[in-house]
Each structure stands twice: as structure tokens, then as C-alpha cells.
Amino acid sequence: MSIILTLIVLMSYIILAPAPATATVPVSSTIAGQNRSVYVSLHYEDASERMAVIKARLQQDVHALEHVFQSLQETGELDGRYPNLLVRAGYHPDAESGFAPAAATLSLTPAVALTSGFPMEGPLDGIYRAENLGRAYVIDTTAGLLSFADLLALVLLLPRLNEQNPVLTVSDEETLAQVKNSREHQAFSKLRLELGPFGAGGTPEGLVPVWQAGVFSYRAYDLSGNRLFELQPLDYYLARPSWSPSISRFLAYATEKELYFVELFSRKTHRIDLPALFPQRYLQISESIELAVSPQGNHIYFTLSFNLPEEFWETGNHTYVFAPDTGEVRVAEAKAPGAAEPAPESSPGAVTGFVDPLPGYVSPVYQLGGMGGWQPGRISRYEYESFVSPQWAALLPKDSQLVFFPAGLLAQSRFLAYGSQEEIVVFDIIEQEYYRLNLKELHPADYKGISNIRFAQNPTGDKIYFSLEGYGFITAAYIWDIFTDALEQSGKTLEEMQQEGWAEFTPGAANYLLPPGSKVLAGNEARRAIFSYMLSLPAGALVSLLAWLGVLFFAFVLPFVLAYAATFLAALKLKSARLLSGSGPALTTMLFVALSVLAIRLTLPYGNTIERLVYPLPWVYDLRSPAAMLFMWGFVTAVMAVLTILVFYQARVLARAFFQGSAGFHREGKIVAASAYAVYGLAGAVLFYLFYGFVGTRLLDRLLPGLPKELDFLLVLAVLFLLCLAVSFFLLQATPSAARYLAAAAAFLGIGIIGYHSVSYFGDVSGYYSLSEAVRRFMLESWLRNLAAILPLTLICIAYLFRMELLRRGRTLKAPAALAAAVLIAVSAMAILLFGERLLWFVSGLGYFALPVAFALFAITAISILTALAYVFRPPGRQPLPPEAPSSVVTPTAEDTLAPTTKRLKFPVGQAAAGVSALLVFIILIIEGVTAVLPGYLGLPLLLLSLFYLAVSFVFYLGRLLTVRLAGLLFTPERISELTSKP
């Protein structure tokens, strides 16, 4: 018993005794060369002080080693079948300063794979992307042999390897010493290598890293390739050069008679007399002053609005240039008209990219803005378009009324900051001065523990915050007043400083350290990783597709079935078939839309989960990009619009199928027809608007990248012309009911555009102008800007009214006449789209007649659209024809509904097309998993069409199946007799 008790006590002591504290954690880092043919993989402990410096030096030297390796490949000294080099090094304290036994081993490996540090974005957790790099040379060494001289010597030993001698062990210093004394080693040690620009963080300069004889420096070049300056080098860079946040160098604003430029760094104010430069009549109608500032800030070009009448631009003195250094104002030299460029994607006017040059394009302000580092600017009469940082508001005049409200000019980075463990260097780009801070004196005891430095700048740009971080290093933060050299310690983190308005510096040089956790595997390990990854691709694609269909089921199929179920139950409760044949289809459609919107809203809080499951398939999860989010919402809205039409049509089919011979069915036909015009018209308006936005925002450039501008222009022009021609011809030749659907869509879209821009405009200006002034400005400004988008819809409405008038007189247009009229309408619509933006400055130049002309155009448009809408809903003189089924989806017939078990064989074309679409989406998802990008050119449009058809057909066919089964259960022959027998 005593022996057992003793053993229990000993085991308890062993189990409960605390484990010895582990001060370090093994970690790995991978560094890649610029051309991704050389990789350095480090394995060490996180408390290793030397590794921060070793990694920093390797990020500099790996590019020179890559150049040497590729040079040996090109000269044939190395086997071209092994295009990669992998250097693997482990950190051992006993090998820091000496040469360990078997310190370096050179070998060949048949397979190398680069694995991601994070799992793939998708439904299958734990799957890491593995890129097959092919064969490679491998150097296994220790941290004691990671200097450039030692690694260069090991690379020069690689030609001794071959398939007969695949392994070479370097176990003595003499072998490396012989290589280091060779002429080849000495020649490569004096190598000079420029690595190319890597971005500039909002400035016109680009930083070019230069490796020369072991010294790594950075040079700044402008966009023309001219060298601007060279940063003083450090031995190594824990913090690579980074750009300070961009802040404006000038503040511009104007009163009725004076234009002001304030130099924000020196607070010097310049005043320019406007009436002495521009005629008063043009100053009064100009809505803005346009500016262009040179990259150095030594010249500011300015002129009036680009939309002024043509006679203003025909004079020589329409543009001036101001020199802040001397205060001189002179007339700018006139230039030849420039070519038209695309307007911003958010422009509410005509289709972007199809507008002829405005007269103002002859101004150097337009031609210089955005070219060669020049920055455009604009001060406007509209206060809601102005934004000034609070710290600059004190510089505005208090005793003068502003007419052109202030705006910042020439947003540039002023500082470049970088550093090592010993010092921090800040370079003032404008003054060309260096500011240095000695970290060795600031932290004499623990500066070697610093492994990372982060910088931030205050809103006024005169103070810099920096934090020092590292393994085993107590994070310290300081605020440095650059110009007074005052330094104070801060107890706040960088994130807390950002909440107070400070902004972090932007990296200006590439980071060659791959994301944490990235690994380069060799041999069988690499093959297993690649094999597992390739197996995961079809599984991930299948899960993504099924999850996406599951989201569609929740968002659309359930509302589809529930909407019908509610209508069915209401009809049974009220014991009336009229509810199904009269207002029933419209009620079902409204319920479907409401329930779908609610279902989509319920998915929004789970956007991250849905994104992980279905990405890259479209849904309304957060893509952190306004353009991508607009596309996602547009896709979902288009699917809902088509389903709305199908839901309404299916409700009418079910009513006919189950209640043939109902006494009230035909009496309720007018209600169904009016509902059809409203539903089809609204859904069609949404689809037309989405298509117009698709073309107008130049999404074809994204779907078909690389197209020449001329071909892109002709392609979009052809699409728009064919659309206008098809719509016009259909309107003149289709049945009256079908023509009403199209006219309703055009009228609803026109009312929506007018209403949206009117409400948004009056909402923006309601606090700035009186009602009469707001109406005048709306007619002369907002309305004329959007007229080019509304006039084609007005033409459609006028064509419909013409068709109705012919029918009233008992006449019709034959096909040749209808085609000629359609061509005339299409040509007119294209002319409006191409040249409609000129209406703004043309009407504005009419003087006293400008307001009546603008009002007349508004009246013609509004009357045409409202009259067409009234004709659409006017009770017809005869029973309206039933609407035709949409051609894209096979719709059910009465026989299909009542006798689903019929023996008549019919090939399910719609379902087969849905299956083909699902297969195409599945294949494209696998391709995206392999390449990490969606296919371009025809691949992406094919994917979008397949997704759209798959979404619509999946929801419709499954919803129809469930709805028909539900109707069969609810409407038994006894209940049908009971409902139809009720008067």
C-alpha cells in the first residue's frame, strides 16, 4: 500500500509541477527576390536579437544573389531545368560567430512549392494555397553564413552539382575562402543593380532601390525618368522609406473680385484682382474657377468654367499662370484643343467617353491637369462642394463674403522616413533637408531589440509620431517636432493617434518578406502540399456553388413560395377565386418583392460568413470597394427584377390553369392588365437603368481589358445603337400590349431619373438658396446636365404616343416604314447621347432666353412621359392580349400545371441550360482557384451570363415546382368547385 501511495504522490508531483517557462517560440520567415526565382527561408527563435538585422540585410542582398543566379543560368553554368534557388538557414546560438561542422549543404530537388501563410478564402478551412515552382537548387546553411560574401560564394559553388553528384557538403572554411578570392566573386561583389520603381504614395516621384557593392540606397525619379534626389543610405533598413500622408500646399478661394492663394506651410497669402483679368459678364455666369498646379508648386494655372460659351475661349486671354515665388501673373500661352477624355464614372450626364471636346478643352488648365505630376483643382460657387480641413478654417477671411468656396491644392507628401536599430532619418522633400534621431542614445540598453518602426503624421504636417517595436522590447512611442527638434514620449498607440486625426505613413518601397507563415517546401513535402491543394480546388468550387445556391434559396425561393402560399390561403379564407384571377398576381408579386428584400436584409449581418462560403460568386457581402459593391447590388437587383416578371406571369398561369371557366375571371381581366403594365413597366425600368449604367460606367473596359480605345468606343457605340434600334422597332411593330409594357418601362425610368435628381438637388441646396433661386438653378444647371440621359426616353414615349394615335385612326406601320422610323429614332437618340452635354453651355449662353428654353425642354419631356404613362393605364377598347412569356426561361402551360405526370415527352431546354450554366460556373471556379484571378476577355462575360441565368432559372424552376405542388395540395377538386361556384 505504501508503495502505491508513494507512486501516486510522485505522479501527482510530476503532473502538477509547473513546466519550465519557454522564453522563445520557433518562427519562420521567407524572403523572395524581385523576380521570384530565389527564396530564402529562415527558421529561428522569436527572441533572437540578431535576426531582425539579418532579415533586413537579406531583403537587400537577395536581389543581387538572384541576379548572380540568373546570370549563371544564362551562361549555361547552371542546369536550366532547375530555374529556382532555395536557401534554407536555421539560427543556432553556437554557430553565430563560427563555422560549424557541415555548415552548408548544396543539393538538387525535383520539386519546390510555395505555400500560403493563411488558409484560402473559401468554405474549406485549413486548405493552404500551394504554388508549384518546379525544380530547384537548394542551399542548407546556418545563420553564421548569411552574409552576402558567404552566400555569393555558396551560389558560385552550385555549378559543381549535377544529377550524378546531386549533393555537395561544404564543411571547412578553406573551400569558401578559395571561392571568395576568385575573380568571379570579386566581380559580382562590385555589382550595381537598379530594381525599378515600386510606387510613390500619392506623389509624382517613384523610389528606385539601388544595390551597389553591398550598399542599398533609394533614388527618386519623376514620371519622365528624371532623377530628383537620392536618399542617404543606411547599412540596413528595419523601416523602409515611407511617404508621409499627402497634405495640401495651397488653399484657394475667391470673393466677388479677388482670388486668394494661401501657402499653407509658410502661411503666406497672395491676392489677385479677378475683374482685371476676366470680363464681368463671364465671371457672373462662371460656376467655378478651374486650376492646375505644377508638381513643384511654382506655377498655378487658372481659368473660368470649362462650360462657358465658345466666344470666351476664342479670345487669347482666357487662361493665366501665377508664380507664388515672385507673385507674377501673366497670360498663359494658348494650346491646340485636346482630345476628349472619359468623364468620371459617377457623372450623371451622357455616356462617358462619348462627348466631343468642350470649348474649354483648349485651356492649358484642362490639358495640364493630371499630366506629368500636375494636379487639377477647382473652387466652386456651391458651398456643399467645398471641403476644408478644420485646421485651415482659421485662415479664411472673416470680413469678406466668399463667392467661390475654398479648396486645397497640390496634395503632396512632404517627408520620407526610414530607419534602422541605430537611427531614424526623416527627409524633407520640399526643403531638401535631413533630420536624424539617434536611437542608440535614446535606448542605449535595449536598442538591439528593435525590429519594427512605424510612423504617423499630424493633420498640419509639422509633427511625426513613431513607435518602436520588437521581440522582448517594451514598445515605446514618441512625438517628434521636426522643425524645433523637440521630442516627447507618448503613451498612446498608433491606432489611438489615428482616432485623433493622425495618419500613418505609406510604404514607398516593396516588402520582399512574404506574409507570415509562408513556407517554401522541397521534395516530397512539396509534392504532398501541391497534391492536397489540387484536390481541394474542385471540392471548394462545389461547396461555394452549393452555398451560393443556398443563399439564393433563402433570399428568393422561400419568398417565392411564401408569397404564393399567402395568396392561396387568402383566397381559401375569403372563398373567392377572384382574388387569384384579379388582384392576386399583383399581390403575389408585391409579397415576393417585400419578402425578398427582407431576406436579403437578414443576410447582411452575416456578410463575412457568406463571403467566406461563396466568394468569388456575387452577393452583397462587403468587398471594400464602392465599384464592386455597386456591381454586386446591380447583379442582385437585376435578378430580382427578372424574377418579379416571372412571379407575376406564373401567378396568371396558375389562375388560368386551376380556375378555367370561373365566372369572375374575365370580369377581373382589366385589373390583371393594369397590374401587368405596372409590374412589367417597373421591372423593365430597373433592367434598362442597370443596362444603361453598365454601359455608361464603362464596365466593358473591365470585362474586356486591353481593348484598343477605338475598338472599345465602336463596340459600346454599336451596342447602344442596336439597343435603341431594337427598342424602337419593337415599339412600332409589337402588339399593343407589348408596346404598353415597353412604354411603361421608359416612362417609369424617366420619372425615376427626374425625381431622383430633383429630390437630391433640392435637398443639397435647400439651405443655401431661396425657392425661386433654387428652381432657376435647377432648370439651368442640374436639369440640363441630366437632359442627355432623359431625352432618349422622351423619344420612346413620343414614338409610343405616335403609335397609339395611328391605332386610334385605324392605321398601322408596315415593317419597312417601322424600320425607317426606328432608324430615325435610334440616330436621334445616339446624337443626344453623344452631344447632349453641350446643351448645358449652349442654353446657358442664351442670356434672358436661357430659363424659358430650359423650362420648355423640361415641359416637353415631362408632358411626353406623363402622357405616355396615362395612355398605358387608360382602359383599352378591347380585351388586352395576354403577355408573352419571357424568351429566356421556359414557362409553364396549363397542361404542365394540371397534369405533371403526362406521358407526352418534352425536352426540358430551360433546365438543361441551367445545368450547363452550373457546369460552366463550376469549371470557372476551379480555374479561379488555380490562377487566383477570374478569367478575362470572354471568360468573365461568360461567367456573368452563366451566373445570371443560373440564379434566375434555379429560383424560378424550383419555386415553380414547389408552388405547383402546394397549389395541388390546397386546391382540391372540391375546393375548386366551391370557389368557382361562389358568385
Stockholm file with secondary structure:
# STOCKHOLM 1.0

chainA/1-983         MSIILTLIVLMSYIILAPAPATATVPVSSTIAGQNRSVYVSLHYEDASERMAVIKARLQQDVHALEHVFQSLQETGELDGRYPNLLVRAGYHPDAESGFAPAAATLSLTPAVALTSGFPMEGPLDGIYRAENLGRAYVIDTTAGLLSFADLLALVLLLPRLNEQNPVLTVSDEETLAQVKNSREHQAFSKLRLELGPFGAGGTPEGLVPVWQAGVFSYRAYDLSGNRLFELQPLDYYLARPSWSPSISRFLAYATEKELYFVELFSRKTHRIDLPALFPQRYLQISESIELAVSPQGNHIYFTLSFNLPEEFWETGNHTYVFAPDTGEVRVAEAKAPGAAEPAPESSPGAVTGFVDPLPGYVSPVYQLGGMGGWQPGRISRYEYESFVSPQWAALLPKDSQLVFFPAGLLAQSRFLAYGSQEEIVVFDIIEQEYYRLNLKELHPADYKGISNIRFAQNPTGDKIYFSLEGYGFITAAYIWDIFTDALEQSGKTLEEMQQEGWAEFTPGAANYLLPPGSKVLAGNEARRAIFSYMLSLPAGALVSLLAWLGVLFFAFVLPFVLAYAATFLAALKLKSARLLSGSGPALTTMLFVALSVLAIRLTLPYGNTIERLVYPLPWVYDLRSPAAMLFMWGFVTAVMAVLTILVFYQARVLARAFFQGSAGFHREGKIVAASAYAVYGLAGAVLFYLFYGFVGTRLLDRLLPGLPKELDFLLVLAVLFLLCLAVSFFLLQATPSAARYLAAAAAFLGIGIIGYHSVSYFGDVSGYYSLSEAVRRFMLESWLRNLAAILPLTLICIAYLFRMELLRRGRTLKAPAALAAAVLIAVSAMAILLFGERLLWFVSGLGYFALPVAFALFAITAISILTALAYVFRPPGRQPLPPEAPSSVVTPTAEDTLAPTTKRLKFPVGQAAAGVSALLVFIILIIEGVTAVLPGYLGLPLLLLSLFYLAVSFVFYLGRLLTVRLAGLLFTPERISELTSKP
#=GR chainA/1-983 SS CHHHHHHHHHHHHHHHSCCCCCCCCEEEEEEECTTSSEEEEEEEETTCHHHHHHHHHHHHHHHHHHHHHHHHHHTTSSCTTCCEEEEEEECCGGGSSSCCTTCEEEEEEEEEEEEEEEECSSSSTTCEEEEEEEEEEEEEEEGGGCSHHHHHHHHHTGGGCCSSSCEEEECSHHHHHHHHTSHHHHHHHTCEEECCCCCCSSSSCEEEEEEETTEEEEEEECTTSCEEEECCCCSCCSEEEEECCCEEEEEEEECSSEEEEEETTTTEEEEEESTTTSCHHHHHHCCEEEEEECTTSSCEEEEECTTSCHHHHTSSCSEEEEETTTTEEEECCCCCCCCCCCCCTTCCSSCTTCCCCCGGGGSHHHHHTTSTTCEEEEEESCGGGCBCCGGGGGGSCSSSCCSEEEEEEEEECCEEEEECSSEEEEEETTTTEEEEEEHHHHSTTTGGGCCEEEEEECTTSSEEEEEEEETTEEEEEEEEETTTTEEEEECSCHHHHHHTTCEECEECSCCCBCCTTCEEEETHHHHHHHHHHHHHHHHHHHHHHHHHHHHHIIIIIHHHHHHHHHHHHHHHHHTCTHHHHTTHHHHHHHHHHHHHHHHHHHHGGGHHHHHHHHTTSCCSSCCSCHHHHHHHHHHHHHHHHHHHHHHHHHHHHHHHHHCTTCTTTTTTHHHHHHHHHHHHHHHHHHHHHHHHHHHHTTTHHHHSTTCCHHHHHHHHHHHHHHHHHHHHHHHHHSCHHHHHHHHHHHHHHHHHHHHHHHHHHHHHHTTTSCHHHHHHHIIIIIHHHHHHHHHHHHHHHHHHHHHHHHHHTTCCCCHHHHHHHHHHHHHHHHHHHHHTTHHHHHHHTTGGGHHHHHHHHHHHHHHHHHHHHHHHHSCCSSCCCCCCCCTTSCCCCHHHHHCTTCCCCCCCHHHHHHHHHHHHHHHHHHHHHHHSSCCCTTHHHHHHHHHHHHHHHHHHHHHHHHHHHHHHHHSCHHHHHHHHHCC
#=GC SS_cons         CHHHHHHHHHHHHHHHSCCCCCCCCEEEEEEECTTSSEEEEEEEETTCHHHHHHHHHHHHHHHHHHHHHHHHHHTTSSCTTCCEEEEEEECCGGGSSSCCTTCEEEEEEEEEEEEEEEECSSSSTTCEEEEEEEEEEEEEEEGGGCSHHHHHHHHHTGGGCCSSSCEEEECSHHHHHHHHTSHHHHHHHTCEEECCCCCCSSSSCEEEEEEETTEEEEEEECTTSCEEEECCCCSCCSEEEEECCCEEEEEEEECSSEEEEEETTTTEEEEEESTTTSCHHHHHHCCEEEEEECTTSSCEEEEECTTSCHHHHTSSCSEEEEETTTTEEEECCCCCCCCCCCCCTTCCSSCTTCCCCCGGGGSHHHHHTTSTTCEEEEEESCGGGCBCCGGGGGGSCSSSCCSEEEEEEEEECCEEEEECSSEEEEEETTTTEEEEEEHHHHSTTTGGGCCEEEEEECTTSSEEEEEEEETTEEEEEEEEETTTTEEEEECSCHHHHHHTTCEECEECSCCCBCCTTCEEEETHHHHHHHHHHHHHHHHHHHHHHHHHHHHHIIIIIHHHHHHHHHHHHHHHHHTCTHHHHTTHHHHHHHHHHHHHHHHHHHHGGGHHHHHHHHTTSCCSSCCSCHHHHHHHHHHHHHHHHHHHHHHHHHHHHHHHHHCTTCTTTTTTHHHHHHHHHHHHHHHHHHHHHHHHHHHHTTTHHHHSTTCCHHHHHHHHHHHHHHHHHHHHHHHHHSCHHHHHHHHHHHHHHHHHHHHHHHHHHHHHHTTTSCHHHHHHHIIIIIHHHHHHHHHHHHHHHHHHHHHHHHHHTTCCCCHHHHHHHHHHHHHHHHHHHHHTTHHHHHHHTTGGGHHHHHHHHHHHHHHHHHHHHHHHHSCCSSCCCCCCCCTTSCCCCHHHHHCTTCCCCCCCHHHHHHHHHHHHHHHHHHHHHHHSSCCCTTHHHHHHHHHHHHHHHHHHHHHHHHHHHHHHHHSCHHHHHHHHHCC
//
